[in-house]
Amino acid sequence: MGKLTKQALKEFLDEKASFYETLEFLDTDPIQIPARFSLKQDIEIAGFLTATIAWGNRKSIITNAQKLMEIMGNAPYDFIMNFDEENDAERFEGFVHRTFNSVDAVFFMKGLQYLYNEYKSMEDFFMKFQTYNRLNDAIHDFKNTFFSIPHPERTKKHVGDPLKNSSCKRINMFFRWMVRSNTKGVDFGIWKSIPISSLSCPLDVHSGNVARKLGLLKRKQNDGKALLELDTALRKMDSKDPVKYDFALFGLGVFEKF
């Protein structure tokens, strides 16, 4: 593919974003796990836990997220609110996804319980950041709050920190799921207080490689600085909904081996 003009590149990516953001996308994507629920808090918790383990092979992400839901009796919010470490921790014994294990899972139950005891929903926690241009401070603040109760040191690595130059791929994907509108039936659009324009692209190996091939990204590492560069380029193409291009970059990388 030769070098495209800015307008041609935008048209190409608009077309690909539209092509991939369809109900069929759910068949192979981890977003299918939170999509099984209708209660707002269930969607948030299922989405957050699924996004947290969303790295590596997509089939195993879906399988292991499904396992987590089964451990929680397929009622995540109810399970979190009634979680009692002494009685419930053993349910997670043997659970592992890459480096996320039962120790991490048990703390995530406690961290979420702490959050939902303070706030009616996760959206309520993030509401104070609705005027921010990007959500870096929100993610940093969330990590500090989530780990403000006693926690295993090892578990902190499972929530990225943009102020430490992490691209925070998983939590940015979670934001996309919660905030972007449901017009195509893929993302949920259940958080109305965060503007879609402030979302960042979930930057991973696939989207990063495609962005570099298309000239949207020069930086070689997929870190926080690369994300700022990519965000800036995507916002020039669509300032209202820059993260729709995640579908284009991901689809081109995964399905078309672009």
Summary of the structure (lengths in Angstrom):
residues: 258
radius of gyration: 18.0
end to end distance: 9.7
largest distance: 60.8
contacts: 787
relative contact order: 0.13
helix: 63%
strand: 2%
